[in-house]
Amino acid sequence: MPGRREMVRSGAGARILLVGGVMCVGLLILVGKLYYEQIVRHEFWLAKINNGTDVTVRIPALRGEIRERNGMTLAGNRPSYAIEFYLADMVRSYRDANGKVPTVEYAGVVRNMKKILREPDIVQILNETVVPRLEQFGLAEDYNSEQLQRHFRNHSEVPYVYRQALDFSTLAKLAESGVRVPGVEVARRPVRQYPFGALAAHLLGYVGAVKHLDQQKDIDDFTFYDPDLEGKTQVERTCDKWLRGPRAPACCTATPNA
């Protein structure tokens, strides 16, 4: 049946043309959208990129243990807890709740020229929203307001250590109270521990903060550098490069400016 075959062929051809037409229209829409976002809205997306900050933070590695030949630990690590403030989160929370944040002026430098700049008054924000909440549970203590301001100005993406080396009773109180304050976190940090106290201290030695921070090989690889402890004397010093272990991983974040 020649006539019927021709009708089937013409119908299949029409469907192919229809599908091809739909694909072409979809491709044109996609190309048009790409042109609109990349060319027409170029300035908008460029501003979005400029409003972000890429931060790399070096996290100290867990220091290796020193053991005697039978496996008994002579120098190890114990957990230590600290209350940390994420200041940028506090500013954003205050702005969401009140619509705006209090500001303070300070003398800064822009393009090698002195200029009066403004920034969120992190001290007032802290005193109004965070400290009263901590006082309710007996967790508040005095802090250096000038140091806090400098930290916020220069390292706002890095947590500010408010209290450290918390004892068990304070940690238990914090856990029981269920304090939920934006920007307040409990961090766990390792601290060097010698199970036998002063026994063999003349052989084991001790650790301390890095003396020449600017001489660390990887210091230029991070925005904020939190160094490992270094051995000061005896075994801790002699075996320092092995006890430090491999370089700790970096924590990378992208957050909008406060």
N, C-alpha and C positions, 0 to 999 in steps of 0.2 A: 504494500500500500504506500506508493510514493508520496501521496499527499500527506498522509499521517506522519511519515518519517520526517518530512520537511517541517511540519509543525512542531515535532518534538525537538528537532535541531534548533529551530528558531527560538523555542522556549528556553532551551538550555543556554543558548547564546545570550538571551536577554537576562537570564539570572546571573551569568558570568559578568556581563556588563554592569548589572546592578551592584554586585558584590565589589567589583573593581572600583565603581564610582564611590561606594561607601568608604572603601579603604583610602581612596585618594582624598576624600573630604576629611576623614579623620587625620590623615597625615598633614593636610594643610592646616587643620586646627592646631595640631601639635606644634608645627613649625611656627605658626602665628603666636602661640602661647610662649614659646621659647624666645621669640623676638621681643615680645612685650615685656617679659620678665628681665631679660638680659640687656636690652637696649633702652626701652622706654623707662623701665623702673630701675635703671642702673644706679642712680643716686640713692634711691631708697635702700637698696640692699647694701650698698657701700657704707651707708650710715649705720646699718645694723651690725656690720662687721666691726666698725670702729668703736661701737659701744660695748664690745666684748673685750675681755682680758683673758689671755691664755697664761696660766700659771703652772709652773712646775715646782714641786716641793720634794725635797730629798728626805726620805724617812730613814732614820738610823737602823742599822741591822742589829739583830740579836747577837750579842757577844758570845763567843764560844766558851764552853766550860773547861776548867782545868781539873783533871782527875789523876789520882794516883794509879799505880799499875793494876790494882785489883778493881778499878772502876769506881772507887769512892770519890764523890765530888768534893773538891777542895775550894773551888771558886765557881759559883753559878749565877743564876739570875732569879729574881723574884718580881712579881708584878707590883707596880705602884700605880695608884689611881689619882687622876687630876680632874678638876673642873675647868673646862675650856669654854671660851666665848667665841662664837662665830659672829663677828661684829657686823659684817655686811648683811647677814640674815636678820639681825636685830633692827638695823636701819630699815630694811624692807618691811618687816613686820610692823614697825611703828608707823611707817608711811601708809600701809594698808589700813591700819586702824584709825589714823587721825587725818589722813589726806595729805599731810605735809610733815616735814621734820624740822626741828629747830636747827639753826645753823650758827656757826661761829667763824669769825675772821682770823686769819693768820698771815704772817708775812712769808711769801714763797718766792720762787724764782721761775720765771717763764722766759725761755730763750735768752738766758744769761742776764735777764733784767729783773730787778726786784719788783714785786707786785703784791697787792693785798688780795688774797684769795678767800673763798668761802668753802666750808665743808660741813657736813652734818655734825652737830654737837653730840658726839658719841657719849660724853660724860653725862650730859643731861638725860639722854635716852636711857642710859644704863641705870641712872639713879631713879628715874621715874617708873620704869617698867620691870627691870630685872632684880635690882637690889631689894625692893620691898618684898618681892615674892620669896627671895632667898631668906630674908629676915624672918619670915613666918615660920620657917623650919629650922632656924638657928644655924644657917649655912653661910650667912654673909660675913665678910670681914673687910677690913680696910684695904684699899689698893692705891697705887700710884696713878693719879689721874693724868699727869703729864706723860708718863710712860704709855698709858693706854692711848692717848691721843696720837703719839708718835707711831705707835704700832698700827693704829687705824689708818693713818695717813700714808704709811709706807708699805704695810703688809696686811691690808684689810682682808685679803682672801685667806690668810693663814690664821689659824685659831690663836687667840690670846689666852695664855695660861693664867687663870684667876687664882686657883688654889691647887697645890700639888702635895704629893706624899700624904694623901688622906688616910687617916687611921680607920680601923675597921668600924668603930662606932659611928663615925661620920658617914662612911660609905653606906652602912646599914640604914642610917637615918634618911639619907638621900634616896635609897631604894624604897623604903617604906612610905615616904612622903609622896612619891609619884610626881615630883616636880616636873611640870611640862611648860618650860619657858622657851620661846623661839630663840635659837642661837646658843642655848646652853646644853653642853654635852659632857658626859663623863668619858675620859680617855684612859686607856691602859698603857702604861709605859714600863719597860723592863729596867730594873735597878740591879747593880752588881751586889752579890751577896756572898759572904764567906761563912759557911755553916759552922766552922770551928772558931769563929771570932779571930782573936789575935794570934792563934796558934799558927806557926810557920809564916807569919806575916813578913818576916825578914827574907823569906824565900819566894813567896807568892807576889809580893809587891802590892800595888794598888793602881786604880784607874782614876782618870780625871778628865776635865774638858780639854779639847784640843787647844794647844798653846798658839800655834801659828795657823790660824784658820785660812788666811789668804794663800797659803802654800799648798792647800789640798788640790790634788790633780783635777778633780771634777767640779770644783766650785763654780766655774763659769757655765756649767751645764744646767743650772737650776735658778729659778727666780728666788726661792727661799731655801737656804741651806741649813739643815739640821744635822750636824756632824755626829759621827760615832764617838764614843768615849775612847781615849787612848791610854795605853799602859804607861805608867810613869816610872816604875822601878821593877827590878828583878824579873821574874817570869812573865808578868803582865807586859812588861816593856820588851823583853827579848823576843817573845812570841807574838807581839802585837799584830803583825801583818797576817798571821794565821788565825788569831782569835777574833779579829774584826770580821773575817769572812768576806764573801763577795759583796759588791756594792749593793746597797738596799735599793729596791725599786722606787721609781718616782711616781707621785700621785699627780695626775694632770687633770685640770679642771678648766672650764670656760664659764665665767660668770659675768653678768653685766655690772658695770660700774655702779657703786652705791650712789 
